[in-house]
Amino acid sequence: MTNPLEQTVFADLAHIEKTLTDDLSGERTRAMLGYFDDAAQTSEQHLQTALPDTERQLTSQLVEGFRASQRIVRHVWESIHSASLPA
């Protein structure tokens, strides 16, 4: 039996895939990329303040996660639509 967390993650991934598939113009995808960029920039600004080492490490991991999310979403959209995401 699959645990509830796994079910939630797979359902979320399926929802994202459907959203990207249905997004022929790339508008929603660009909005997602913008969200991840804003979140990464906010986290990067937080890194400019004095932080304990553990908080600095976690914040750096958040930045990496947001940037990776941008790359993944862009790659999935471009793979689904066999095109470059329009600007």
C-alpha positions in Angstrom: 0.0 0.0 0.0 1.3 3.5 -0.9 1.5 5.9 2.0 -0.6 9.1 1.9 2.5 11.4 1.4 3.5 9.4 -1.7 -0.1 9.6 -3.0 -0.1 13.4 -2.5 3.2 13.8 -4.3 2.2 11.7 -7.3 -1.2 13.6 -7.5 0.6 16.9 -7.4 3.0 15.8 -10.1 0.1 14.6 -12.3 -1.6 17.9 -11.8 1.5 19.9 -12.8 2.0 17.6 -15.9 -1.6 18.3 -16.9 -1.2 22.0 -16.4 1.9 22.1 -18.5 0.3 19.9 -21.2 -2.8 22.1 -21.4 -0.7 25.3 -21.4 -0.2 25.6 -25.2 0.9 29.3 -25.0 3.3 28.8 -22.1 1.6 31.6 -20.1 1.0 29.5 -17.0 4.4 27.9 -17.3 6.0 31.4 -17.4 4.0 32.3 -14.4 5.4 29.3 -12.5 8.9 30.2 -13.6 8.3 33.7 -12.3 7.1 32.4 -9.0 10.2 30.2 -8.5 12.4 33.1 -9.6 10.8 35.5 -7.0 11.1 32.9 -4.3 14.8 32.2 -5.1 15.6 35.9 -5.2 13.8 36.5 -1.8 15.8 33.6 -0.4 19.1 35.0 -1.9 18.3 38.4 -0.3 17.9 36.6 3.1 21.4 35.1 2.6 22.7 38.7 2.6 21.8 39.0 6.3 23.7 37.6 9.3 22.5 34.0 9.7 23.5 31.0 11.8 25.3 28.4 9.7 22.4 26.0 9.7 19.9 28.6 8.6 22.3 29.7 5.9 22.7 26.1 4.7 19.0 25.5 4.6 18.4 28.8 2.8 21.0 27.9 0.2 19.3 24.6 -0.3 16.0 26.5 -0.8 17.6 28.7 -3.5 19.0 25.6 -5.2 15.5 23.9 -5.0 13.7 26.9 -6.6 16.3 27.2 -9.4 16.0 23.4 -10.0 12.2 23.7 -10.1 12.6 26.4 -12.8 14.8 24.1 -14.9 12.5 21.1 -14.5 9.3 23.0 -15.3 10.9 24.6 -18.4 12.3 21.2 -19.6 9.0 19.4 -19.1 7.0 22.1 -21.0 9.5 22.1 -23.8 9.6 18.3 -23.9 5.8 18.0 -24.0 5.4 20.7 -26.7 8.6 19.9 -28.7 9.4 23.6 -28.7 11.3 26.3 -26.8 9.2 28.1 -24.3 8.3 31.5 -25.8 9.4 34.6 -23.9 
